[in-house]
Amino acid sequence: MSLKLSKNQTLVLNHLEKQKQPLTAYTILDNLRENGIKAPLQVYRALDYLVKLNKVHKIDSMNAFIACNDHECENPEFIAFTICDGCENVSEVKDKSISSSLSKIKKKSGFTTRKTSLEFHGLCKNCISL
């Protein structure tokens, strides 16, 4: 199913897909001013919709956004990231054992989650070797 995105949503998504690191909404705004995006609200509305579609993920600890790099991530039960504190490189983690463990915890506790996001902070192999 292909959803039609607005001009602003398309601009924001295309811009994030070209980036190696997550971007804040204000950085996105600064980078897209020449394309007609003039106000923070335009960026936030686009990001909110893209997050709902799981096309973009919010990295809560950085208050920044990154394009989803997994085309099968259409309705994730959870999202996990490794975040390098040195170079700020972020990678999405796909591990069924983590998902399974979280499902067991939720079932055992009787707790229902809307969305689960895990963030692993540390240093990537490139930054460790510096």
C-alpha positions in Angstrom: 0.0 0.0 0.0 1.5 3.3 -1.1 0.5 6.4 0.8 0.6 9.8 -0.8 2.7 12.1 1.2 2.4 15.9 1.2 5.1 18.1 -0.2 6.5 18.9 3.2 6.4 15.2 4.4 8.2 14.2 1.2 10.9 16.9 1.6 11.5 15.9 5.3 11.6 12.2 4.5 13.9 12.5 1.5 16.2 14.8 3.6 16.4 12.4 6.5 17.0 9.4 4.2 20.2 11.2 2.9 21.6 11.7 6.4 24.0 9.5 8.4 23.0 10.9 11.8 19.7 11.9 13.3 18.6 15.5 12.9 16.7 17.8 15.2 13.5 19.4 13.9 15.3 22.8 13.8 18.2 21.4 11.8 15.7 20.0 9.3 14.0 23.4 9.2 17.3 25.2 8.5 18.3 22.7 5.8 14.9 22.9 4.0 14.2 26.6 4.1 15.2 27.0 0.5 12.5 24.3 -0.4 9.7 26.4 1.0 9.6 25.1 4.6 9.6 28.3 6.7 8.2 27.4 10.2 8.9 24.8 12.8 5.3 23.8 12.8 5.6 22.6 9.2 8.5 20.3 10.2 6.8 19.0 13.3 3.6 18.2 11.5 5.6 16.3 8.8 7.6 14.5 11.4 4.6 13.5 13.5 2.9 12.0 10.4 6.1 10.2 9.3 6.6 8.8 12.8 3.0 7.5 12.8 3.7 5.8 9.4 7.0 4.3 10.9 8.9 5.9 8.1 10.9 8.0 10.6 11.9 7.2 14.2 12.4 9.6 17.0 15.6 9.1 19.0 14.3 10.4 22.4 17.6 10.8 24.2 18.8 13.1 21.3 15.5 14.8 20.6 16.2 14.0 17.0 14.8 12.0 14.1 16.2 9.4 11.7 14.7 7.7 8.6 13.7 4.1 9.1 16.2 1.9 7.3 14.0 -1.2 7.3 11.3 -1.4 4.7 9.6 -4.1 6.8 9.3 -1.8 9.8 5.6 -1.0 9.0 4.2 -1.9 12.4 7.0 -2.6 14.9 6.2 -3.8 18.3 9.4 -2.3 19.5 12.3 -0.3 18.1 15.9 -0.5 19.4 18.9 1.6 18.5 22.6 1.6 19.1 23.8 5.2 19.5 27.5 6.1 19.4 28.3 8.9 21.9 31.4 9.7 19.9 30.3 10.2 16.3 26.5 10.2 16.9 26.0 7.4 14.4 22.7 5.6 15.0 21.8 2.1 13.9 18.4 0.4 14.1 18.7 -3.0 15.8 16.7 -6.0 14.5 16.8 -8.8 17.0 13.8 -11.2 17.5 15.2 -12.4 20.8 14.9 -8.8 22.3 11.3 -8.6 20.9 10.5 -12.0 22.4 11.9 -11.0 25.8 9.9 -7.8 25.8 6.7 -9.6 24.9 7.3 -12.0 27.8 7.8 -9.1 30.2 4.7 -7.4 29.0 2.6 -10.6 29.3 4.0 -11.4 32.8 3.3 -7.9 34.1 0.0 -7.5 32.4 1.2 -4.2 31.0 0.2 -3.0 27.6 2.5 -0.7 25.7 1.7 1.5 22.8 5.3 1.7 21.7 8.6 0.5 23.1 11.9 2.1 22.2 15.3 1.0 23.5 18.4 3.1 23.1 21.9 1.6 23.7 24.5 4.3 24.2 28.2 3.7 23.9 31.0 3.8 21.4 31.0 2.2 17.9 34.0 0.2 16.8 35.4 3.2 14.8 35.3 5.5 17.8 36.7 2.8 20.2 39.8 2.5 18.0 40.5 6.3 18.0 
